[in-house]
Amino acid sequence: MNNIKHDDPQILALILQEAERIENTIDLVASETHMPKSILEEMGSVLNHKTIEGYPGKRYHAGCEHVDVIENLAIDRMKELFGAEHANVQPHTGSSANFAVYFSVLDIGDKVLAMELSHGGHLTHGHFASMTSKSFSFQHYEVDLETELIDYEALAKKAEEFKPKMIVAGASSYPRLIDYEKFSKIAKSVDAYFFVDMAHIAGLVAAKLIPSPVEYADFVSFTTFKTMMGGRGGVILCKKEYADAVDKAVFPGTQGTTAVSNIAGKATIAKLAQESNFIEVQRKTMTSAKLLAKNLAEKGYRIVGGGTDTHQVVVDVTAKGLSGSQAENTLESIGIITNRNYIPKDTGRRASGLRLGTGPISVRGIEDDYVVQIANIIDKAIMNYENEEVLDGLKKDILSICKEFPVYK
């Protein structure tokens, strides 16, 4: 990093501090992971120089002979990995991928049915704070408040009454499996497009550990970080009949040039995702999530949805006398990084939940005994959130685990 040191030592110092923070904390943020060094290098490479408006073989600038090959590699690998008819690898983010899907087949004001945010949905699924709600007419389905699972009969009834042009499945904090076949049948019954946002679970789908939506959905979006373990960026998969509409919605519809370095990262993670190490990390991610949920439940925490089928564990912390924000801050003080989260019963602005994800600790190779220890530490910290002496001791325990399992060896 000598060039950064020469040009901007202040930024270099912050990069090094962030690297130290990553190594010395346990990351349980469900939307994060630790990417391979190869992808870090790609995303900081000379590929950042190139402007590439358009698609391979149909660019608006010269000098694209190498980047065309990179983008085609990313497209072909994503199609092969997920068994998709078409892939667009240009979206900057998962959110921009979602916008492109909407605008590919919907007109302004069209009706869309998606999951309520506090019940597990995402901001881009029509939340009032998102531009999606300004562009389209959204209604939201909810989980059953007793089981905290999707009620497919209620969903079908709502679809019949609302008659949306698109139905969205997928979530940012729903830790159970989704029945894509049922969703598809409901969408077909009201002549609606079926769109799945699998940003959180794409790595588990790629490893064939949980069902894939690709067979059933007209459109599927995902991010290449989170469980995919790659760099930042979004991808859209779709049926061949929608390929042209999707491509036009991405460019020139919602983006100009895209980042070639990010596309290289997408190509590489699609390659790595077909290797045994990736699949084993995904398997460990799921077993660690179940182990974490089990141990927290045994300590009196209510696990939203009754458990987990994915990388996520959503925990109601109110029985312990804390809000989600207080729990998040307490855990951060000892070196465990999480995020507060709304849960289905929340009605105000105060989040009662804590969302945990086991992807990053699985990349580090953290073993089962240590996952149990982390659950114990979480509980002890929350139960002693005002006891600085106890918290200081727990911080040392977390640092010891981090030293045992470094991110970058």
C-alpha positions in Angstrom: 0.0 0.0 0.0 3.0 2.3 -0.6 1.1 4.4 -3.2 -1.8 5.1 -0.7 0.8 5.9 1.9 2.4 8.4 -0.4 -0.8 10.0 -1.7 -3.1 9.9 1.3 -1.7 8.6 4.6 -4.8 9.6 6.4 -6.9 7.2 4.3 -4.2 4.5 4.6 -4.4 4.8 8.4 -8.2 4.3 8.3 -7.9 1.3 6.0 -5.4 -0.3 8.4 -7.6 0.5 11.4 -10.6 -1.1 9.6 -8.5 -4.2 8.8 -7.6 -4.5 12.5 -11.3 -4.1 13.5 -12.3 -6.9 11.1 -9.6 -9.2 12.5 -10.4 -8.4 16.2 -14.2 -8.7 16.1 -16.7 -11.4 15.5 -18.9 -10.4 12.7 -22.5 -11.7 13.0 -24.1 -9.3 10.5 -26.2 -11.4 8.2 -25.6 -9.1 5.2 -21.8 -9.3 5.5 -19.0 -11.8 4.9 -15.3 -11.9 4.3 -14.4 -12.1 0.6 -11.3 -13.9 -0.9 -8.1 -11.9 -1.3 -8.3 -12.6 -5.1 -11.5 -10.7 -5.4 -10.2 -7.8 -3.2 -7.3 -7.6 -5.7 -9.6 -7.7 -8.7 -11.8 -4.9 -7.3 -8.7 -2.7 -6.9 -7.2 -3.5 -10.3 -6.7 -1.6 -13.5 -10.1 -2.7 -14.6 -11.4 0.3 -12.8 -10.1 2.5 -15.7 -12.6 1.3 -18.2 -15.9 2.8 -19.2 -18.2 0.1 -20.7 -21.7 1.5 -21.6 -23.7 -1.2 -23.4 -23.1 -5.0 -23.5 -20.4 -7.3 -24.9 -20.0 -6.8 -28.6 -22.3 -3.8 -28.5 -20.4 -1.1 -26.6 -20.5 2.7 -26.9 -16.7 3.0 -26.4 -13.7 1.3 -28.0 -11.1 -0.7 -26.2 -13.4 -3.3 -24.7 -11.9 -6.5 -26.1 -10.7 -7.7 -22.7 -13.6 -6.5 -20.6 -16.1 -8.1 -23.0 -14.5 -11.5 -22.3 -14.7 -10.8 -18.5 -18.4 -9.9 -18.7 -19.2 -12.9 -20.8 -17.4 -15.1 -18.4 -19.4 -13.7 -15.5 -22.7 -14.2 -17.4 -21.9 -17.7 -18.5 -20.7 -18.8 -15.0 -23.8 -17.3 -13.3 -26.1 -19.0 -15.7 -24.3 -22.4 -15.2 -24.2 -22.0 -11.4 -27.9 -21.3 -11.0 -29.3 -23.0 -14.1 -30.6 -19.7 -15.4 -31.7 -18.9 -19.0 -30.3 -15.4 -18.8 -28.1 -13.4 -16.4 -27.3 -9.6 -16.2 -24.2 -9.0 -14.1 -24.1 -5.2 -14.4 -26.2 -4.0 -11.4 -24.1 -2.0 -9.0 -26.1 -3.3 -6.0 -29.0 -5.6 -5.1 -31.2 -2.5 -4.8 -30.3 -1.3 -8.3 -31.0 -4.9 -9.5 -34.4 -4.8 -7.9 -35.2 -1.4 -9.5 -34.3 -2.7 -12.9 -36.5 -5.8 -12.5 -39.5 -3.6 -11.6 -38.9 -1.2 -14.5 -38.3 -4.0 -17.0 -42.0 -5.0 -17.1 -44.0 -2.6 -15.0 -45.4 0.8 -15.7 -45.4 3.6 -13.2 -48.3 3.1 -10.7 -48.6 -0.7 -11.4 -49.6 -2.8 -8.4 -47.0 -4.9 -6.6 -47.5 -7.3 -3.7 -44.5 -7.8 -1.4 -43.5 -8.7 2.2 -43.9 -6.2 5.0 -40.6 -4.8 6.2 -41.1 -5.7 9.9 -42.2 -9.2 8.9 -39.0 -9.8 7.0 -39.1 -7.8 3.8 -36.7 -5.3 2.4 -36.8 -1.5 1.8 -36.9 -2.0 -1.9 -40.0 -4.1 -1.6 -42.1 -1.0 -1.4 -41.3 0.6 2.0 -42.5 4.2 2.2 -38.9 5.4 2.6 -37.9 3.8 -0.7 -38.3 5.2 -4.2 -40.0 1.9 -5.1 -43.1 3.1 -3.2 -43.1 6.4 -5.1 -43.0 4.6 -8.4 -45.4 1.7 -7.9 -48.5 0.9 -5.9 -47.5 -1.6 -3.2 -49.5 -3.6 -0.8 -47.8 -6.0 1.7 -48.4 -9.4 3.0 -47.4 -10.5 6.5 -46.5 -13.6 8.4 -48.9 -15.3 10.7 -48.3 -13.6 14.1 -48.5 -16.9 16.0 -46.1 -19.0 13.9 -44.2 -16.1 12.3 -44.3 -18.0 9.1 -45.7 -17.0 5.7 -49.4 -17.8 5.5 -49.9 -18.9 1.9 -53.7 -19.1 2.1 -53.8 -15.5 3.4 -51.3 -14.5 0.7 -53.4 -16.1 -2.0 -56.5 -14.3 -0.7 -54.7 -11.0 -0.7 -53.4 -11.5 -4.2 -56.9 -12.3 -5.4 -58.3 -9.1 -3.8 -55.4 -6.8 -4.8 -54.7 -8.3 -8.3 -51.1 -7.1 -8.5 -49.1 -7.1 -11.7 -46.1 -8.5 -9.8 -45.6 -10.6 -6.6 -42.3 -10.4 -4.8 -40.9 -13.1 -2.6 -37.7 -13.0 -0.7 -36.6 -11.2 2.5 -33.9 -9.6 4.5 -34.9 -11.1 7.9 -37.0 -14.2 7.3 -34.9 -17.2 8.5 -37.2 -19.9 7.2 -37.5 -21.5 3.8 -39.9 -20.0 1.2 -42.2 -22.3 -0.9 -41.5 -20.9 -4.4 -43.8 -23.3 -6.0 -46.7 -22.1 -4.0 -45.8 -18.5 -4.7 -45.6 -19.3 -8.4 -49.0 -20.8 -8.5 -50.5 -17.8 -6.6 -48.8 -15.4 -9.1 -50.1 -17.4 -12.1 -53.6 -17.4 -10.6 -53.8 -13.6 -10.8 -51.7 -13.3 -14.0 -48.9 -11.6 -12.1 -45.1 -11.7 -12.7 -43.2 -13.6 -10.0 -40.0 -12.0 -8.7 -37.7 -13.5 -6.1 -35.1 -11.4 -4.2 -32.7 -14.0 -2.9 -29.9 -11.5 -1.9 -29.5 -13.1 1.5 -29.5 -16.8 0.6 -27.9 -16.9 -2.8 -24.8 -18.7 -1.5 -26.9 -21.4 0.1 -28.8 -21.8 -3.2 -25.6 -21.9 -5.2 -24.4 -24.7 -3.0 -27.7 -26.6 -3.5 -28.3 -26.7 0.2 -31.7 -25.1 0.0 -34.3 -24.9 -2.8 -33.7 -22.6 -5.7 -36.3 -20.2 -6.9 -34.9 -20.1 -10.5 -37.2 -22.8 -11.8 -40.3 -21.0 -10.6 -39.6 -17.3 -10.8 -39.8 -15.0 -13.9 -37.0 -12.9 -12.3 -34.5 -13.5 -9.5 -32.1 -10.9 -8.1 -29.3 -11.3 -5.6 -26.1 -9.7 -4.3 -22.7 -11.2 -4.7 -21.6 -10.5 -1.1 -23.6 -11.8 1.9 -23.7 -15.6 1.7 -22.2 -15.5 -1.9 -18.9 -14.5 -0.2 -17.8 -12.3 -3.1 -17.5 -8.5 -3.8 -20.1 -5.9 -3.7 -22.6 -5.9 -6.6 -25.9 -7.3 -7.9 -27.1 -9.9 -10.5 -30.4 -10.5 -12.2 -31.4 -13.9 -13.5 -34.5 -14.2 -15.6 -36.4 -16.3 -18.1 -35.2 -15.9 -21.7 -38.4 -14.1 -22.8 -37.6 -11.2 -20.4 -33.8 -11.0 -21.2 -34.1 -8.0 -23.6 -36.4 -6.1 -21.2 -34.1 -6.7 -18.2 -31.0 -5.7 -20.1 -32.6 -2.5 -21.3 -33.9 -1.7 -17.8 -30.3 -2.0 -16.4 -28.6 -0.1 -19.3 -29.6 2.5 -20.3 -32.7 2.4 -18.1 -31.3 2.7 -14.6 -27.5 2.8 -15.0 -24.8 4.1 -17.2 -21.4 2.5 -17.2 -20.8 -0.3 -14.7 -17.7 -1.2 -12.7 -15.7 -3.8 -14.6 -13.7 -4.6 -11.5 -16.9 -5.7 -9.8 -17.9 -7.8 -12.7 -14.5 -9.6 -12.5 -15.3 -10.3 -8.9 -18.7 -11.7 -9.8 -17.1 -14.0 -12.4 -14.6 -15.3 -9.9 -17.1 -15.9 -7.1 -19.3 -17.8 -9.6 -16.3 -20.0 -10.4 -15.4 -20.5 -6.7 -19.0 -21.3 -5.8 -18.7 -24.5 -7.8 -15.8 -25.8 -5.7 -15.9 -28.0 -2.6 -14.5 -25.3 -0.2 -17.4 -22.9 -1.0 -20.0 -25.6 -0.5 -18.4 -26.7 2.8 -18.5 -23.1 4.1 -22.1 -22.8 3.2 -22.9 -26.1 5.0 -21.0 -24.8 8.0 -23.0 -21.6 7.9 -26.3 -23.4 8.2 -25.2 -25.8 10.9 -23.7 -22.8 12.9 -26.9 -20.9 12.6 -28.9 -23.8 13.9 -26.5 -24.3 16.8 -26.6 -20.6 17.7 -30.4 -20.6 17.6 -30.6 -23.7 19.7 -28.2 -22.4 22.4 -29.9 -19.0 22.6 -33.3 -20.6 22.8 -32.1 -22.8 25.7 -31.1 -19.5 27.5 -34.6 -18.2 27.3 -34.5 -16.1 24.1 -37.4 -16.3 21.7 -36.2 -17.2 18.2 -38.4 -15.5 15.6 -40.0 -18.1 13.3 -39.2 -20.8 15.8 -35.7 -21.5 14.4 -33.7 -21.2 11.2 -33.3 -22.9 7.8 -30.7 -20.5 6.5 -27.7 -18.4 7.7 -29.9 -16.1 9.8 -31.1 -16.2 13.4 -33.5 -13.4 14.4 -33.8 -13.1 18.2 -36.4 -11.3 20.3 -34.4 -9.7 23.1 -37.2 -8.0 24.9 -37.7 -10.8 27.4 -34.2 -9.8 28.7 -35.2 -6.2 29.3 -33.3 -4.7 26.3 -34.3 -3.2 23.0 -32.6 -4.4 19.8 -30.5 -1.2 19.8 -29.3 -1.7 23.4 -28.4 -5.3 22.6 -26.5 -4.3 19.5 -24.6 -1.6 21.3 -23.7 -3.9 24.2 -22.4 -6.6 21.9 -20.4 -4.2 19.9 -18.7 -3.0 23.1 -17.3 -6.5 23.5 -16.4 -7.1 19.9 -19.5 -8.9 18.5 -21.0 -7.0 15.5 -24.7 -7.5 14.9 -27.6 -5.3 13.9 -31.0 -4.4 15.5 -34.0 -5.6 13.6 -37.7 -5.2 13.5 -39.7 -8.3 14.2 -43.3 -9.0 13.3 -44.9 -7.8 16.5 -43.1 -4.4 16.4 -45.4 -1.5 15.6 -43.4 1.6 16.5 -39.9 2.8 15.7 -38.2 0.7 18.4 -36.8 -2.6 17.1 -37.2 -5.5 19.5 -35.0 -7.9 17.6 -31.4 -8.7 16.9 -30.5 -10.2 13.5 -27.5 -12.6 13.5 -25.8 -14.2 10.5 -23.2 -17.0 10.6 -21.6 -16.5 7.2 -18.5 -14.5 8.4 -17.7 -16.9 11.3 -18.0 -19.8 8.9 -15.5 -18.3 6.5 -13.1 -17.9 9.4 -13.5 -21.6 10.2 -14.9 -21.1 13.7 -15.7 -24.5 15.1 -18.9 -25.7 16.8 -17.5 -25.5 20.4 -16.7 -21.9 19.7 -20.1 -21.1 18.3 -21.6 -22.4 21.6 -19.1 -20.2 23.4 -20.2 -17.2 21.3 -23.8 -17.9 22.2 -22.8 -18.0 25.9 -20.9 -14.8 25.6 -23.9 -13.1 23.9 -26.2 -14.1 26.7 -23.8 -13.1 29.4 -23.2 -9.7 27.8 -26.9 -9.0 27.5 -27.6 -10.1 31.1 -24.8 -7.9 32.4 -25.1 -5.0 30.0 -24.3 -2.4 32.7 -21.5 -4.3 34.3 -18.3 -3.0 32.8 -16.1 -5.5 34.6 -18.0 -8.5 33.2 -18.1 -6.8 29.7 -14.3 -6.2 29.8 -13.7 -9.9 30.5 -16.0 -11.0 27.7 -14.2 -8.6 25.3 -11.0 -10.5 26.1 -12.7 -13.8 25.4 -13.9 -12.6 22.0 -10.4 -11.3 21.1 -9.0 -14.7 22.0 -11.4 -16.5 19.6 -10.5 -13.9 16.9 -6.8 -14.7 17.3 -7.5 -18.4 17.1 -9.4 -18.0 13.8 -8.0 -15.1 11.7 -9.9 -13.8 8.7 -6.8 -13.4 6.5 -4.1 -15.9 7.4 
